Amino acid sequence: MMFIRARKAITWALAVLLMNYWVVLAQDDRNHPPANTAANVATNKAVKPDRAPSVSLVELIELALAENPEIKAMQRNFDMMQARIPQAKALPDPMLEYGYAGNLFPVPPFDIQKGDPSSARMLSFSQEIPFPGKRSLQGKMARAEAESEWWNYEQTRLNVVAEVKDAYFEYYFLDKAIDTVNKNKALLEKFAKISEARYSVGKGIQQDVLKAQVEISKLIDQLTVLEQRRQTVVAKINSLLFRDTEWPIGKPEDVKLQPVTQTLGELKELALAYYPSLKAQRRKIDREQYGVELAEKGKYPDFNVKFGYQNRPGMPDMYGLSVGVTVPLYFGQKQRPAIAEAAASKAAEQKRIENLATVLLFRVKDRHVAATTAERLAKLYGTTIIPQSTLSLESAIAGYEVGSVDFLTLMDNLVTLLNYQLSYYEQVSNVERALAQLEPLVGVSLRPSRPSIGGTGK
């Protein structure tokens, strides 16, 4: 008996020790997670989370600016153009020459005819020197081109940010739309059960039951389309952030309706002053102007300075210095057409900037009209139509309960309210999307803060 009790005590002690052991292991696993796999280390990619936390627009923008490959490519383009500036200003590479005059054989070494003043080993160094001002103009052209590329880089950054914002606000609308449709679907299913119960006791008609089932099927179809659109938007956001298109994105922050505070005139002034592509085009015109001046300099000669040394065995060494100039003999075939070419190129860039400004002002007005129209519609839905539709639905529900309103009228009021709720969220999203598309055109942020105004759409 004592042996059995002792064995039980030992068994319980071992069990307690094993439990403590597994607890320690579990804590150790939490404190020291496993190292990255070889694949993760090789690709240097973050591990995709199982669950998506809530996501903010600021976070997505920061990730896009840090990881988007198009932005990085434009940065490297600018670095490339920067590296061309010192090259453009540099002198042409000098030339070092070695030669001889004497007997052909034996080879090698070359046999110099001793005592013959025309026989020698010759070493010379020559340097081309462009006419004063040419190298400076070439440097200015390269610098203007680099500055133009910088503004192209800035335009790319703004475009990527605008794409992220546009996709985010579309994602917000789709998230709200799916939530709204699900809530209305749950309410409709309750109505369907009520209609089935009334029909089963002889107080309703079969048409009400079928109508409810049809409306539920419509909502399921609508949810399917909305889910597909949301998956597409999620993939777009992830592609802008240069990560797996299946990366989960959490619930977006709530977006309140805000007024469009900038007038069309103010936006046009901002666009003409800060639109990066316009600034890039202005720098291109500067470059072409420097090109015209450089072509004019082509009428003047370039220089060549040469220093020579001759080694003559048996006779004194000789040194020589010579200066040469290019003669623009074919001015009518070369320099004059070059001037005309540069002038035409400058005129073409000037016409391009005129066209760019015209298209810019059209796009600014188009997006401003879209933003203000969506704002007015959202206010109308949020402050007038949705509250009225809500009261109408509540009245229809009360009337249906007492039998004064038929089921079809109740369904019609429910579907109408749903459509207006979806329209409200869509217009709130459209306001922000239109302003997001405006920001790359005006070169500044149009939403420094987000105070809420107007109705809630609930």
C-alpha positions, -999 to +999 in steps of 0.1 A: +000+000+000+028+024+009+045+015-023+014+024-043+011+058-025+048+065-031+044+057-068+014+081-071+033+108-053+062+104-077+039+105-107+023+137-095+057+153-089+068+143-124+036+158-138+041+191-120+077+193-132+067+186-168+040+213-166+066+238-153+089+227-181+064+234-208+054+267-192+091+278-193+094+267-229+063+286-239+076+318-222+109+314-238+093+311-272+074+343-266+104+361-254+127+347-281+108+342-314+124+319-340+149+335-364+138+344-399+138+315-424+164+314-451+138+326-476+130+356-455+167+365-450+173+361-487+145+383-498+148+407-469+110+409-469+088+415-438+067+385-427+031+389-437+009+392-406-020+367-400-043+395-390-045+430-403-046+458-377-064+491-384-045+512-410-040+549-412-035+570-444-003+586-429+012+551-424+005+540-459+019+572-474+051+568-453+055+533-465+049+542-501+075+570-500+100+547-485+094+516-506+079+525-540+103+515-568+091+542-592+102+568-566+135+552-561+140+550-599+134+587-603+158+594-574+185+575-593+177+593-625+183+626-607+216+613-593+226+603-628+218+638-641+237+654-612+268+633-621+267+648-656+273+684-644+311+681-637+315+661-669+299+688-690+322+715-675+354+695-678+381+701-705+384+675-733+408+647-724+444+657-733+464+635-758+498+621-751+517+610-782+549+590-788+566+584-821+600+582-839+617+591-872+645+569-884+652+533-897+624+508-898+646+479-888+655+464-864+621+464-847+621+468-817+639+489-807+635+516-834+669+525-848+676+562-847+700+576-873+727+592-852+738+626-864+707+631-886+688+661-872+655+648-886+658+614-869+645+614-833+623+598-807+594+622-801+570+627-772+543+653-772+514+664-750+484+683-765+453+699-749+421+712-767+407+743-751+372+754-761+365+791-767+359+809-734+323+805-722+315+772-739+323+750-710+304+773-686+273+771-709+276+733-711+277+731-673+246+753-671+228+731-696+236+700-675+226+717-643+193+729-658+186+693-670+194+679-636+170+704-619+143+695-644+148+658-634+145+668-598+111+683-604+102+652-623+112+632-592+090+655-570+061+650-595+065+612-592+064+614-554+033+635-555+017+612-580+024+581-559+010+598-528-021+608-547-025+572-559-023+559-524-048+585-511-072+578-540-070+540-534-073+545-496-105+566-499-120+541-523-111+514-499-129+534-471-160+536-492-160+499-500-154+490-464-184+512-453-205+499-482-199+463-472-207+471-435-239+489-445-251+462-469-244+435-442-264+455-416-293+459-441-291+422-451-294+412-414-325+435-410-340+422-442-335+386-430-355+395-399-383+409-421-382+378-442-387+356-411-416+378-400-432+375-435-428+337-434-444+336-399-473+357-411-477+336-442-476+304-421-506+316-400-525+329-429-520+366-423-495+372-451-491+363-487-465+342-505-455+371-526-440+388-495-419+358-487-406+356-523-400+393-525-379+392-493-358+363-507-353+381-539-341+413-521-317+392-499-303+376-531-297+410-546-278+421-515-257+390-517-249+398-553-241+434-543-218+421-515-200+399-540-193+428-563-182+450-534-158+423-520-143+419-555-137+456-558-122+458-523-097+430-531-087+449-562-081+481-542-061+462-516-039+447-543-034+483-557-024+497-524+000+468-518+016+473-552+021+510-545+038+499-512+059+473-531+047+443-511+027+412-517-007+419-533-023+395-508-009+415-478-039+421-455-050+457-449-069+466-417-100+487-412-095+522-425-099+552-402-133+570-403-135+598-428-158+627-420-172+651-446-151+683-448-156+714-468-136+723-499-121+755-487-100+765-517-116+784-545-110+776-582-089+808-585-067+799-556-061+764-570-052+778-604-026+802-588-011+773-568-010+751-599+008+777-620+033+784-592+040+749-578+030+722-603+063+702-604+060+693-641+056+729-650+087+738-631+105+709-648+094+723-682+106+758-672+141+744-665+140+726-699+134+760-715+164+774-696+184+745-709+174+753-744+183+789-740+217+780-729+218+757-759+211+787-782+239+807-765+263+777-769+254+774-806+261+811-810+295+804-795+301+779-822+310+808-845+342+813-825+372+790-828+385+765-803+422+762-795+447+735-793+480+738-773+508+712-780+541+707-763+567+684-779+600+669-770+625+652-794+653+629-783+681+629-809+712+607-800+744+624-808+726+658-810+710+682-786+674+674-775+647+696-790+616+711-775+586+726-793+554+745-785+525+751-809+491+767-807+463+758-832+428+772-837+398+757-855+385+777-884+347+778-888+351+776-926+318+758-932+297+782-912+268+780-936+266+742-934+275+737-897+273+766-873+243+784-888+221+753-890+232+745-854+219+779-842+187+774-861+183+739-845+188+753-810+163+781-816+137+757-829+142+734-799+137+763-775+105+774-794+092+738-792+097+737-754+080+770-751+049+757-769+050+725-748+048+746-716+019+766-730+001+733-738+010+719-704-004+750-686-036+748-706-042+711-698-032+718-662-059+745-657-085+722-673-076+693-650-076+716-619-111+729-628-123+693-635-112+680-602-124+711-583-159+707-599-159+670-589-149+678-553-175+706-548-202+686-565-195+655-543-195+678-512-229+692-520-244+658-527-229+644-495-243+673-475-277+667-491-277+630-483-263+634-448-285+663-436-318+658-456-324+627-477-311+600-453-329+614-422-361+616-442-356+581-456-349+568-421-382+583-408-400+569-438-387+534-431-395+537-393-430+547-403-433+518-428-422+494-401-448+507-376-474+505-403-465+470-413-467+458-377-504+470-375-512+459-410-517+494-426-486+491-448-479+462-471-446+443-473-437+456-507-438+492-494-416+482-465-391+466-488-391+496-510-383+520-481-355+497-469-339+494-503-342+532-508-325+540-475-297+515-483-290+532-517-289+566-501-265+554-474-242+540-500-244+572-520-235+592-490-204+573-483-195+572-520-197+610-522-177+615-490-151+593-506-154+612-539-146+645-522-114+632-508-104+614-540-109+645-561-088+665-537-061+638-536-060+640-574-057+678-572-027+678-549-001+666-575-014+694-598-011+722-572+020+708-555+007+713-519-014+694-494-050+704-494-060+685-462-037+697-434-065+688-409-097+669-409-125+687-389-159+671-393-189+690-406-224+683-419-244+652-414-232+617-405-252+598-430-264+575-403 
